[in-house]
Amino acid sequence: MESVRKQTGKPKEPISSTTLLLTITISTFIAMYLLAMIVWGGGFLNPQQFLDIFNNNAYLIVISCGVTLVMITAGIDISVGGTVALITMACVVFMEDYSGSVAASIILALGIGLAMGIVQGFLVAYLKIQPFIVTLAGMFFTKGMTTIVSKAPRTATNEVFLAMKNFRIELPFGTYGKTGNFIPARIEPGVIIALAIVFIVWVVLKWSRFGRNVYAVGGNSESALMLGINVKRTKFFAYVLSGIFAGIGGYVYLMHTGAGNAANAYQAEIQAIASSIIGGTLLTGGVGSVIGTLFGVMSLKTINNIVIASGLREPYWQSITTGLMLCFFILLQSVILTLRKKKRQGFTTADV
């Protein structure tokens, strides 16, 4: 047996499931966008349309990072959309009716998100109530509170806020207009915030002790407990961070639209979960990456743009394609992980 091992060599350790699913997501997005550029051309060749995926969905990227954290611990958070709507309405009313400053409105947004995260995290982690039930209650609560704060849509008129909302960062590339004038591509400040959060969460998950604990708890909470990991505290802080990111995402959304409305961020929680799954995060926990979630958001919005470019402008076509795409990635994940499990079992048997 020993001579056989020396001749054949020990099988290489396969890459992690997180890395594999991340690679598939990125490859799928690149192939999808290149296909759109070749087949439909037009706006897909315009750098600004590509950047508008970020401009229009910076808030979704932010809240999806929080949802991904929770899902890696084998939890779920469907309250983030309602939290975003509540924050937009509360901040506008605060600035308009109470002459609140922009700085104070930012603190208010973070405070609302933090409060939601602490309450839900405590109920899930320490009282062991099902995450779906807790965050469902949180969703209903925030949507109801949004209407209580103001039944009618409100628009921000604070001059400092409007200056911040209308600010754009010009990039050194762009397109040329019909008259030959150069039109630089622009991104909103919210995009910088979103990408900074993706980077920070990626670093935390990859290199910090808390990040390792998050994966361990999601993979097997009983084994994590035996290793000395504080499972309850890890889950609690995952929900706290999700709440904080919902607070940041809510203000980023307000900076993009400039208005508070009970209909703001409609189905954002569903899109955040879908983006996380498409990005390679498993509902069973233990596997996931915020980089994948970022590409999940981009893939989700790109497929919507493709549907519109195909002439199918009715909203239900976008819902249908989103559902099909989500089912495809769930099926793909299931097949890949099943095959990898069988392969590992084969390695173990051969080694014995």
Secondary structure per residue as TSV (DSSP state, phi and psi in degrees):
chain	resnum	aa	ss	phi	psi
A	1	M	-	360.0	-41.2
A	2	E	H	-63.3	-39.5
A	3	S	H	-67.1	-35.3
A	4	V	H	-63.6	-40.7
A	5	R	H	-63.4	-39.8
A	6	K	H	-67.2	-34.5
A	7	Q	H	-75.5	-46.7
A	8	T	H	-84.0	-27.4
A	9	G	-	81.7	155.2
A	10	K	-	-75.3	134.5
A	11	P	-	-58.1	140.4
A	12	K	-	-67.8	143.7
A	13	E	-	-70.1	123.5
A	14	P	-	-66.7	155.2
A	15	I	-	-64.2	157.8
A	16	S	-	-66.0	157.4
A	17	S	H	-61.7	-37.4
A	18	T	H	-60.7	-46.8
A	19	T	H	-65.7	-40.7
A	20	L	H	-64.2	-47.9
A	21	L	H	-67.5	-34.3
A	22	L	H	-63.2	-44.0
A	23	T	H	-60.8	-42.1
A	24	I	H	-63.9	-42.9
A	25	T	H	-62.8	-47.8
A	26	I	H	-63.2	-43.3
A	27	S	H	-63.3	-40.7
A	28	T	H	-63.4	-43.0
A	29	F	H	-63.3	-46.9
A	30	I	H	-61.0	-44.7
A	31	A	H	-63.6	-40.3
A	32	M	H	-64.2	-45.0
A	33	Y	H	-71.5	-39.0
A	34	L	H	-62.5	-40.4
A	35	L	H	-62.9	-40.9
A	36	A	H	-64.1	-38.9
A	37	M	H	-65.7	-38.0
A	38	I	H	-75.2	-45.2
A	39	V	H	-80.6	-47.9
A	40	W	T	-100.1	-28.0
A	41	G	-	56.9	-128.0
A	42	G	G	49.5	-122.7
A	43	G	G	-63.3	-27.4
A	44	F	G	-66.5	-19.3
A	45	L	G	-88.9	-6.0
A	46	N	-	-89.7	120.3
A	47	P	H	-56.5	-32.8
A	48	Q	H	-66.6	-36.3
A	49	Q	H	-64.8	-38.4
A	50	F	H	-63.7	-44.0
A	51	L	H	-69.3	-26.4
A	52	D	H	-67.0	-20.8
A	53	I	H	-59.6	-39.7
A	54	F	H	-76.4	-44.3
A	55	N	H	-58.4	-43.4
A	56	N	H	-81.3	-16.1
A	57	N	H	-129.4	21.9
A	58	A	H	-59.7	-41.8
A	59	Y	H	-63.0	-37.7
A	60	L	H	-66.9	-37.1
A	61	I	H	-62.2	-42.1
A	62	V	H	-64.5	-51.9
A	63	I	H	-69.9	-27.5
A	64	S	H	-67.5	-30.4
A	65	C	H	-61.8	-43.2
A	66	G	H	-66.1	-42.5
A	67	V	H	-62.8	-38.8
A	68	T	H	-62.5	-43.8
A	69	L	H	-55.8	-47.3
A	70	V	H	-65.6	-41.3
A	71	M	H	-67.7	-31.9
A	72	I	H	-64.4	-30.5
A	73	T	T	-82.3	8.7
A	74	A	T	73.3	26.0
A	75	G	-	-108.1	-167.0
A	76	I	-	-155.1	149.5
A	77	D	-	-139.8	104.6
A	78	I	-	-106.4	18.2
A	79	S	-	-97.6	-7.2
A	80	V	H	-64.4	-36.0
A	81	G	H	-64.3	-45.2
A	82	G	H	-64.2	-36.4
A	83	T	H	-64.1	-41.6
A	84	V	H	-60.8	-46.4
A	85	A	H	-61.6	-43.8
A	86	L	H	-62.2	-42.2
A	87	I	H	-64.8	-43.9
A	88	T	H	-61.2	-43.7
A	89	M	H	-68.8	-45.6
A	90	A	H	-63.0	-40.9
A	91	C	H	-68.7	-40.2
A	92	V	H	-65.4	-46.4
A	93	V	H	-61.9	-40.4
A	94	F	H	-62.2	-44.0
A	95	M	H	-73.2	-35.5
A	96	E	H	-85.0	-47.3
A	97	D	H	-88.5	-25.2
A	98	Y	S	-118.2	10.7
A	99	S	-	53.0	37.4
A	100	G	-	-72.5	148.8
A	101	S	-	-79.3	165.2
A	102	V	H	-64.0	-42.8
A	103	A	H	-60.1	-43.1
A	104	A	H	-67.0	-34.7
A	105	S	H	-68.2	-33.1
A	106	I	H	-65.9	-41.8
A	107	I	H	-63.4	-39.2
A	108	L	H	-61.3	-44.1
A	109	A	H	-61.9	-46.5
A	110	L	H	-64.9	-36.0
A	111	G	H	-65.1	-42.7
A	112	I	H	-63.7	-46.2
A	113	G	H	-62.4	-43.3
A	114	L	H	-63.2	-43.3
A	115	A	H	-60.7	-43.9
A	116	M	H	-63.0	-41.1
A	117	G	H	-65.6	-42.3
A	118	I	H	-65.2	-47.6
A	119	V	H	-62.8	-50.2
A	120	Q	H	-67.9	-38.4
A	121	G	H	-63.3	-40.0
A	122	F	H	-66.0	-43.6
A	123	L	H	-64.9	-39.0
A	124	V	H	-77.0	-49.7
A	125	A	H	-77.8	-43.8
A	126	Y	T	-100.0	-30.7
A	127	L	S	-97.2	-5.7
A	128	K	-	56.8	40.1
A	129	I	-	-86.6	144.5
A	130	Q	-	-55.1	129.4
A	131	P	H	-56.4	-38.5
A	132	F	H	-62.1	-42.9
A	133	I	H	-66.5	-44.3
A	134	V	H	-62.2	-49.6
A	135	T	H	-75.5	-24.6
A	136	L	H	-65.0	-43.5
A	137	A	H	-61.8	-39.8
A	138	G	H	-63.6	-36.6
A	139	M	H	-64.2	-47.7
A	140	F	H	-63.8	-39.2
A	141	F	H	-63.0	-48.3
A	142	T	H	-67.4	-37.6
A	143	K	H	-66.7	-39.7
A	144	G	H	-66.4	-42.1
A	145	M	H	-65.2	-33.2
A	146	T	H	-60.2	-42.6
A	147	T	H	-70.0	-34.7
A	148	I	H	-66.5	-41.0
A	149	V	H	-59.8	-43.2
A	150	S	-	-163.2	126.3
A	151	K	S	-77.1	-27.5
A	152	A	S	-100.1	148.9
A	153	P	-	-59.8	144.9
A	154	R	E	-125.3	145.4
A	155	T	E	-117.4	135.4
A	156	A	-	-77.6	135.7
A	157	T	-	-123.0	2.4
A	158	N	-	-58.2	124.9
A	159	E	H	-63.2	-40.8
A	160	V	H	-64.9	-42.1
A	161	F	H	-65.1	-43.2
A	162	L	H	-63.9	-35.9
A	163	A	H	-64.5	-39.1
A	164	M	H	-70.3	-38.7
A	165	K	H	-66.1	-40.1
A	166	N	H	-86.4	-4.3
A	167	F	-	-70.8	136.6
A	168	R	-	-131.0	144.9
A	169	I	E	-97.5	116.7
A	170	E	E	-83.5	136.2
A	171	L	E	-104.1	157.9
A	172	P	E	-74.8	3.8
A	173	F	E	-127.6	165.1
A	174	G	E	175.0	-144.4
A	175	T	E	-132.4	170.8
A	176	Y	E	-110.9	133.8
A	177	G	-	-74.7	179.6
A	178	K	T	-63.4	-28.2
A	179	T	T	-89.1	2.3
A	180	G	S	90.4	0.8
A	181	N	-	-77.3	143.7
A	182	F	E	-82.1	128.9
A	183	I	E	-114.4	106.2
A	184	P	E	-70.2	147.7
A	185	A	E	-72.7	147.2
A	186	R	E	-130.9	145.3
A	187	I	E	-126.9	154.0
A	188	E	-	-87.4	156.1
A	189	P	H	-57.7	-29.7
A	190	G	H	-60.8	-28.8
A	191	V	H	-66.6	-41.3
A	192	I	H	-62.2	-42.2
A	193	I	H	-61.7	-45.6
A	194	A	H	-62.6	-46.8
A	195	L	H	-67.6	-33.9
A	196	A	H	-65.1	-39.9
A	197	I	H	-67.5	-40.6
A	198	V	H	-58.5	-44.8
A	199	F	H	-64.6	-44.9
A	200	I	H	-62.9	-46.4
A	201	V	H	-65.3	-38.9
A	202	W	H	-59.9	-45.0
A	203	V	H	-63.5	-44.6
A	204	V	H	-61.1	-46.7
A	205	L	H	-67.1	-33.6
A	206	K	H	-84.5	-37.0
A	207	W	H	-122.7	-7.7
A	208	S	S	-96.5	160.0
A	209	R	H	-65.0	-39.3
A	210	F	H	-60.1	-41.8
A	211	G	H	-60.9	-44.0
A	212	R	H	-63.6	-37.4
A	213	N	H	-64.9	-37.9
A	214	V	H	-60.3	-46.8
A	215	Y	H	-65.8	-39.8
A	216	A	H	-65.7	-42.8
A	217	V	H	-64.7	-41.8
A	218	G	H	-69.8	-33.7
A	219	G	H	-69.4	-47.8
A	220	N	-	-164.9	102.5
A	221	S	H	-64.9	-33.4
A	222	E	H	-68.5	-42.6
A	223	S	H	-65.0	-39.1
A	224	A	H	-62.2	-39.6
A	225	L	H	-64.8	-39.5
A	226	M	H	-67.2	-25.8
A	227	L	T	-82.8	-0.3
A	228	G	T	92.2	11.2
A	229	I	-	-81.8	134.0
A	230	N	-	-78.6	94.4
A	231	V	H	-63.2	-45.1
A	232	K	H	-61.6	-45.4
A	233	R	H	-65.5	-39.0
A	234	T	H	-62.7	-47.0
A	235	K	H	-63.2	-41.3
A	236	F	H	-58.5	-48.9
A	237	F	H	-71.0	-26.1
A	238	A	H	-63.0	-43.0
A	239	Y	H	-72.4	-34.4
A	240	V	H	-62.0	-45.4
A	241	L	H	-64.4	-38.6
A	242	S	H	-61.6	-39.5
A	243	G	H	-65.3	-43.0
A	244	I	H	-62.7	-42.8
A	245	F	H	-66.6	-32.4
A	246	A	H	-65.7	-36.1
A	247	G	H	-64.7	-46.1
A	248	I	H	-64.5	-44.6
A	249	G	H	-61.5	-36.5
A	250	G	H	-62.9	-40.8
A	251	Y	H	-73.4	-35.4
A	252	V	H	-61.9	-40.3
A	253	Y	H	-62.5	-42.2
A	254	L	H	-64.1	-37.8
A	255	M	H	-65.7	-26.1
A	256	H	H	-82.9	-40.5
A	257	T	H	-100.3	-32.1
A	258	G	-	73.7	16.8
A	259	A	E	-143.7	151.9
A	260	G	E	-104.8	134.3
A	261	N	-	-155.7	140.6
A	262	A	T	-63.4	-22.2
A	263	A	T	-90.3	0.4
A	264	N	T	-61.2	146.7
A	265	A	T	55.5	38.0
A	266	Y	T	-61.8	127.0
A	267	Q	T	60.7	21.7
A	268	A	H	-63.9	-35.3
A	269	E	H	-64.7	-37.2
A	270	I	H	-67.6	-42.0
A	271	Q	H	-66.3	-35.5
A	272	A	H	-65.8	-43.1
A	273	I	H	-65.1	-44.3
A	274	A	H	-61.7	-41.5
A	275	S	H	-63.8	-39.1
A	276	S	H	-65.6	-42.6
A	277	I	H	-66.2	-46.2
A	278	I	H	-60.8	-32.8
A	279	G	T	-77.3	-1.3
A	280	G	T	105.0	8.5
A	281	T	-	-84.5	129.2
A	282	L	-	-88.8	140.8
A	283	L	T	-65.1	-24.2
A	284	T	T	-80.5	-8.9
A	285	G	S	89.6	168.8
A	286	G	S	85.7	-12.9
A	287	V	-	-135.6	132.8
A	288	G	-	162.2	162.5
A	289	S	-	-154.1	137.1
A	290	V	H	-71.6	-26.0
A	291	I	H	-63.6	-42.7
A	292	G	H	-62.4	-38.5
A	293	T	H	-63.0	-40.6
A	294	L	H	-57.1	-48.0
A	295	F	H	-71.2	-24.2
A	296	G	H	-65.2	-43.5
A	297	V	H	-62.2	-45.1
A	298	M	H	-64.4	-38.7
A	299	S	H	-66.5	-42.9
A	300	L	H	-61.3	-43.3
A	301	K	H	-77.4	-30.2
A	302	T	H	-66.7	-42.1
A	303	I	H	-64.4	-34.0
A	304	N	H	-64.6	-41.3
A	305	N	H	-65.1	-36.0
A	306	I	H	-65.5	-41.4
A	307	V	H	-61.3	-44.0
A	308	I	H	-65.3	-42.3
A	309	A	H	-64.2	-24.8
A	310	S	T	-80.0	-3.0
A	311	G	T	94.1	1.3
A	312	L	-	-94.8	81.1
A	313	R	-	-88.6	-9.2
A	314	E	S	-67.2	138.4
A	315	P	H	-57.7	-31.1
A	316	Y	H	-67.9	-25.1
A	317	W	H	-67.1	-36.6
A	318	Q	H	-66.4	-38.6
A	319	S	H	-65.0	-41.5
A	320	I	H	-63.5	-47.4
A	321	T	H	-66.6	-36.1
A	322	T	H	-62.5	-44.2
A	323	G	H	-62.6	-42.8
A	324	L	H	-65.4	-40.3
A	325	M	H	-64.8	-41.5
A	326	L	H	-64.1	-44.8
A	327	C	H	-61.8	-39.2
A	328	F	H	-60.9	-45.8
A	329	F	H	-71.3	-35.3
A	330	I	H	-64.0	-44.2
A	331	L	H	-63.9	-42.6
A	332	L	H	-62.0	-44.1
A	333	Q	H	-60.8	-44.1
A	334	S	H	-61.9	-44.8
A	335	V	H	-65.0	-46.4
A	336	I	H	-63.3	-46.9
A	337	L	H	-67.7	-33.6
A	338	T	H	-65.3	-44.6
A	339	L	H	-64.1	-40.1
A	340	R	H	-66.0	-37.0
A	341	K	H	-64.7	-43.4
A	342	K	H	-64.7	-37.2
A	343	K	H	-66.6	-41.6
A	344	R	H	-62.8	-41.8
A	345	Q	H	-61.8	-36.5
A	346	G	H	-64.9	-40.4
A	347	F	H	-62.3	-43.3
A	348	T	H	-64.0	-42.6
A	349	T	H	-64.6	-41.6
A	350	A	H	-65.3	-37.6
A	351	D	H	-67.8	-34.3
A	352	V	-	-72.8	360.0
